[in-house]
Amino acid sequence: MFETIVALATPPMKSALAIIRVSGDDCFAIVSKCFSKDITEIKERTLLVGYIEDKNRNQKIDEVVVAVYKGPKSFTGEDLVEIICHGSMLISQQIMDVLIANGARLATNGEYSSRAFIHQKIDLIQAEAINDIINSSTKESKDLSMLSLTGKTSQLLIPVKTRLADIISLIEVNIDYPEYEDIEQANKQQVITICEEIIEMINKLVDEGEKARIIKDGIKVAIVGKPNVGKSSLLNALVGEEKAIVTDIAGTTRDVVEGEVNLGGVVLHLLDTAGIRDSSDVVENIGVDRAKKAVDEAELVIVVLDGTKELDSEDEKILKLTEKSNRIIIYNKADKITDKNDGNIYVSALTQDITPLIKEIHRVVGLDEQTFKQPALANTRQIGLLKQAKNSLLKAKEDSSNDLPVDLVSINLMDAYYAVLDILGERNKADLSKEIFSRFCVGK
């Protein structure tokens, strides 16, 4: 029994129109109690024009268009009604009040998508894609989420899921039905070969997923260097506005200054840090400590050096500090440099000549044109479960190499299988017997 729920499907603000969504077992009956037409006998998708009324007070609330969806042919898989009314918050609230008075209840966050998942209209990847689309900040991240919403990302897991089910089913049949001599026997080398095959598939999915996650979420970039090398000017050049204060006085930036820019579909969350140097100034030292923390937290570090001067001890300390980071080293003030070394990246933050840096960012991040067009498992939960499945497969491979019995090896194979099902939200629906009987003629 699914209670009938109601909520505003459009933003809570004044607009030309608003949409109120109603879904549940008693949906049609409850709407009919306050609509000028009876929709209880409708069997197909229908559009109606009429009035929402408070019949207890004999009062019309608004003239509306009602879209009727007979389950399971609806978003939630249940009977569903969308009421399109005038976009006054007063009107939409009155309509929801009268629906609640007639038996509906206010929906909780994400409850419509949750019901769509429960009724198998969408899988968990598609459910997450709905939220990703709503929160997209770039066209590229929205397009990536659309691939997930249409089910193309979920299809990436089919080969992995199928190969895992193949080997697990074979092992289970060998254990449970040893009397059938015509069934293929699972052996050590077979398990190792299949584990290696699936691990290779997962490695590719993780690599593509990490790249897609950058498109979806952006990347945190720390700009570091000693005082007065042009870090703040570089931040301003990247974001295209005077975000950070720029002066000739060393140590002007005393705290982390943040900015954001979309570079060809990749959002950079920029952190302009205080100049890193030894100082007796208490406030400046706090800024230096925060700069060092930003280096630790950043996914990419841009080290800015003054291209007009030789490296000094402070530059060397910064290079040492960032040597384990994913970093790009640039030489600023290119407009004042005549003798340039091949292989170095030169920019001029002052004249906003930063094209070489932008190209290097794209190269280091590893995104190409194809990355923006292909589906990928792109959030932390999905990638984490892929890595969990890989670790279980590595253990299964190791167990097989050590000649452990196949029934013990299958424990780690099952862990990998469940991790894949968890990505799709299918674990609680898993029935391994179906996999076995679909592959073998057992009990003939």
Residue pairs with C-beta under 8 A, 6 or more apart in sequence:
1 25
2 23
2 24
2 25
2 78
2 115
3 24
3 25
3 26
3 104
3 105
4 22
4 23
4 24
4 25
4 26
4 27
4 30
4 103
4 104
4 105
5 22
5 23
5 24
5 104
5 105
5 106
5 107
5 108
5 111
5 112
6 20
6 21
6 22
6 96
6 99
6 100
6 104
6 105
6 106
6 107
7 20
7 21
7 96
7 106
7 107
7 111
7 112
8 18
8 19
8 20
8 21
8 92
8 96
9 19
9 20
9 21
9 82
10 17
10 18
10 19
10 87
12 89
12 92
13 87
13 89
14 87
14 88
14 89
15 87
16 86
16 87
17 84
17 85
17 86
17 87
18 84
18 85
18 86
18 87
18 88
18 89
18 91
18 92
19 82
19 83
19 84
19 85
20 82
20 83
20 85
20 92
20 95
20 96
20 99
21 80
21 81
21 82
21 83
21 107
21 112
22 30
22 31
22 80
22 81
22 82
22 83
22 99
22 104
23 74
23 75
23 76
23 78
23 79
23 80
23 81
23 107
23 112
23 115
24 30
24 78
24 79
24 104
25 78
25 79
26 103
27 78
27 79
27 80
27 81
28 39
28 40
28 42
28 68
28 79
28 81
29 40
29 103
30 99
30 102
30 103
30 104
31 39
31 66
31 81
31 83
31 99
32 38
32 39
32 40
33 55
33 102
33 103
34 52
34 53
34 54
34 55
34 95
34 98
34 99
34 102
35 48
35 50
35 51
35 52
35 53
35 64
35 66
36 50
36 51
36 52
36 53
37 48
37 50
37 66
39 46
39 48
39 66
39 68
39 81
42 68
42 70
43 70
44 70
45 67
45 68
45 69
45 70
45 73
46 67
46 68
47 65
47 66
47 67
47 68
48 65
48 66
48 68
49 63
49 64
49 65
49 66
50 63
50 64
50 66
51 60
51 61
51 62
51 63
51 64
52 60
52 61
52 62
52 64
52 83
52 85
52 95
52 98
53 59
53 60
53 61
53 98
54 61
54 94
54 98
56 101
61 91
61 94
61 95
61 98
62 85
62 86
62 91
62 94
62 95
63 86
64 83
64 84
64 85
64 95
65 83
65 84
66 81
66 82
66 83
66 84
67 81
67 82
67 84
68 81
69 75
69 79
69 80
69 81
69 82
70 79
71 77
71 78
71 79
71 80
71 119
72 78
72 119
72 121
74 80
75 112
75 116
75 121
76 112
76 115
76 116
76 119
76 121
77 115
77 116
77 118
77 119
77 120
77 121
78 115
78 119
83 95
85 91
85 92
85 95
96 106
100 106
110 131
113 122
113 127
113 130
113 131
114 127
116 122
116 127
117 123
117 124
117 127
117 425
122 130
123 151
123 154
123 424
123 425
123 426
124 423
124 424
124 425
124 426
125 148
125 153
125 154
125 377
125 382
125 423
125 424
125 425
126 148
126 149
126 151
126 154
127 425
128 148
128 379
128 381
128 382
129 145
129 146
129 148
129 149
129 153
130 149
132 141
132 144
132 145
132 148
132 216
132 379
133 142
133 145
133 146
133 149
136 142
136 145
136 216
137 218
137 262
137 267
138 215
138 262
138 265
138 267
139 265
140 215
140 265
140 266
140 372
141 215
141 216
141 217
141 265
141 267
143 372
143 373
144 212
144 215
144 216
144 372
144 375
144 376
144 378
145 216
147 153
147 374
147 375
147 376
148 154
148 375
148 378
152 375
153 375
153 376
153 377
153 378
154 424
155 375
156 205
156 375
156 376
156 377
157 205
157 377
157 420
157 423
157 424
159 201
160 198
160 201
160 202
160 205
160 389
160 420
161 417
161 420
161 421
163 194
163 197
163 198
163 201
164 198
164 413
164 416
164 417
164 420
165 417
165 432
165 435
165 439
166 194
166 439
167 186
167 190
167 191
167 194
167 413
168 410
168 413
168 414
168 417
168 432
168 435
169 432
169 435
169 436
169 439
169 440
170 183
170 184
170 186
170 439
171 186
171 191
171 406
171 407
171 409
171 410
171 413
172 410
172 432
172 436
173 180
173 183
173 436
173 440
173 442
174 183
174 185
174 186
174 406
175 406
175 407
175 410
177 183
177 442
177 443
180 442
183 440
186 406
188 400
188 401
188 403
191 396
191 397
191 400
191 406
191 409
191 413
192 397
192 400
192 401
195 393
195 394
195 396
195 397
195 400
195 413
196 397
198 393
198 416
199 390
199 393
199 394
199 397
202 386
202 387
202 389
202 390
202 393
203 390
205 376
205 377
205 386
206 383
206 386
206 387
206 390
208 371
208 374
208 376
208 377
209 376
209 377
209 378
209 382
209 383
209 386
210 383
211 365
211 366
211 367
211 371
211 376
212 371
212 376
212 377
212 378
213 378
213 379
213 380
213 383
214 266
214 365
214 367
215 265
215 266
215 367
215 371
215 372
215 378
216 378
216 379
217 267
218 260
218 266
218 267
218 268
218 269
219 266
219 267
219 268
219 269
219 299
219 300
219 365
220 269
220 271
220 297
220 298
220 299
220 300
221 268
221 269
221 270
221 271
221 298
221 299
221 300
221 301
221 302
221 361
222 271
222 273
222 291
222 294
222 295
222 297
222 298
222 300
222 301
222 302
223 231
223 234
223 235
223 270
223 271
223 272
223 273
223 302
223 304
224 231
224 273
224 276
224 291
224 294
224 295
224 301
224 302
224 303
224 304
224 318
224 321
224 322
225 231
225 275
225 276
225 303
225 304
225 305
225 315
225 318
226 275
226 276
226 277
226 306
226 312
226 314
226 315
226 318
227 250
227 251
227 252
227 274
227 275
227 277
228 248
228 249
228 250
228 251
228 275
228 306
229 275
229 304
229 305
229 306
229 332
230 304
230 306
230 332
230 333
230 349
230 350
231 244
231 253
231 272
231 273
231 275
231 304
232 244
232 245
232 246
232 252
232 253
232 257
232 272
233 244
233 246
233 332
233 349
233 350
234 272
234 302
234 304
234 332
234 347
234 349
234 354
234 357
235 243
235 244
235 257
235 259
235 270
235 272
236 242
236 243
236 244
236 246
236 349
237 349
237 352
237 354
238 259
238 261
238 263
238 268
238 270
238 354
239 259
239 260
239 261
239 270
240 261
243 257
243 259
243 272
244 253
244 257
244 259
244 272
245 252
245 253
246 252
250 275
251 274
251 275
251 277
251 279
251 281
251 284
253 272
253 273
253 274
253 275
253 287
254 274
254 283
254 284
254 286
254 287
255 274
255 286
255 287
255 290
256 271
256 272
256 273
256 274
256 287
256 290
256 291
256 294
257 271
257 272
258 269
258 270
258 271
258 272
259 270
259 272
260 267
260 268
260 269
260 270
261 267
261 268
261 270
262 268
263 358
263 361
263 362
264 358
264 362
265 367
265 372
266 361
266 362
266 365
266 367
268 361
271 294
271 298
273 287
273 290
273 291
273 294
273 295
274 284
274 287
274 288
274 290
274 291
275 288
275 291
276 288
276 291
276 292
276 314
276 317
276 318
276 321
277 288
277 314
278 314
279 285
279 288
292 321
295 301
295 321
295 322
295 325
298 325
299 326
300 325
300 326
300 327
300 328
300 361
300 364
300 365
301 322
301 325
301 326
301 327
301 328
302 327
302 328
302 330
302 357
303 318
303 319
303 322
303 327
303 328
303 329
303 330
304 330
304 332
305 311
305 315
305 329
305 330
305 331
305 332
306 331
306 332
306 333
307 331
307 332
307 333
307 334
307 336
307 337
307 340
307 344
307 346
308 333
308 336
308 337
311 319
319 329
326 364
328 345
328 357
328 360
328 361
328 364
329 344
329 345
330 345
330 346
330 347
330 356
330 357
330 360
331 337
331 340
331 344
331 345
331 346
331 347
332 346
332 347
332 348
332 349
333 348
333 349
333 350
334 340
334 346
334 347
334 348
334 353
335 348
335 350
335 351
335 353
337 346
340 346
345 356
345 357
345 360
346 356
347 353
347 354
347 356
347 357
348 354
377 383
377 386
377 423
381 423
382 423
385 419
385 420
385 422
385 423
386 419
386 423
388 415
388 416
388 419
389 415
389 416
389 417
389 419
389 420
390 416
392 412
392 413
392 415
392 416
392 419
393 412
393 413
393 416
395 412
396 409
396 410
396 412
396 413
396 416
399 408
399 409
399 412
400 406
400 409
417 430
418 427
418 430
421 427
421 430
436 442
